[in-house]
């Protein structure tokens, strides 16, 4: 028996043995050959086949099978050669190779993902005043709501769009997460009621999940279990938290941020409240209690990167004035909008943003403007996963002034803005990632 035949027999034996030894990985490999995942799976297999120290008699025919870039399904591959290499018929052969090379299903591979191009999404959004109507046009109607709070937005979205989607014999996929621990005594009205949870979970035409005690920047656990989709038709965040997203660490040092927090919020200290950790903030003559992470500063750049990574379309609603200008600084291209060690204040914002500030300051409640009409969008060359540099991630940004808009579902915070007389009118941003 020559060495090539020996190598082939040994490879087939190892592939078969590993498929039998790891039933969990074998079952999970089904997700890697579904239509929307198959091209990426073939590309990953080709990469590992080339990188592994395989015998030439195995590596060359294996790469020959996988190199077909036009392959969109198992039937597009050479089934006879796959059988020769693995001993399995084509579909099981690809799955067995995935198990052998220890490829795992990508996060959320079992969830369908919209393949609508960003160019088409931009065209549709330009022609519509309601970004959520994209759910009616995209082939998948899915939404990820970050910082979902009391689930008021989720409820309004479901009430409005589930009936419309049912008329198309389609369902709405709605995944919500919030950092508040449902067991915590802190947070008060921001906790969702059990009635609201029950209604959403039982609603016909809605696939709903809520994840409490979940940091939006620590999603690996949900990705590993496949509970989240790798990408949603729409990713949204309502009333991005202050001060979490009100200061950008890439332009403000920790000492400057701490000083601004003290001046605007008051002295703070970590304590225990009824057995759980809490943050006590002294504001005037009052002591206010918050979750212990309330003053953790993440900055808007990390939020924008997360939105762009998870959504084909991104929506930021009820954005307060302080958070808005920090977000805007990251979206505009010119570095002058991101002055180092200079906090944004009522005095500095007009100076830093100049004509952009004047145009937005004049924008009436209910009106919108395309950001590119005010300045070039930021498009530096950086990794899409970067957390300290913008990624050139948005091809289109529309800014609207106001808390709520006709026909558009909103959060309870957005609904409260009209009675919050000390607060300036908030902002609503619609963003299309590149």
Secondary structure, DSSP 8 states (H G I E B T S, - for coil): --HHHHHHHHHHHHHHHHHHH-HHHHHHGGGGGSHHHHHHHHHHHHHHHHHS---HHHHHHHHHHHT-TT--SGGGS-HHHHHHHHSS-HHHHHHHHHHHTT----TTTTS------HHHHHHHHHT-S-GGGHHHHSSS-EEEEET-TTSHHHHHHHHHHHHHHHHTT--EEEEEE-SS-TT-SSSGGGS--HHHHHHHHH-TTEEEEEE-S--TT--HHHHHTT-S-S-EEEEEEES--TTTTTS-TTTS-HHHHHHHHHHHH-EEEEEEETTEEEEEEEETTEEEEE-TTTT----HHHHHHHHHHHEEEEEEEEE-HHHHHHHHHHHBS-GGGS-TT----HHHHHHHHHHHHHHHHT--TT-EEEGGGTS-B------TT-SSS--S-EEEEEEEESS--TT----HHHHHGGG-TTS---EEEEEEE-
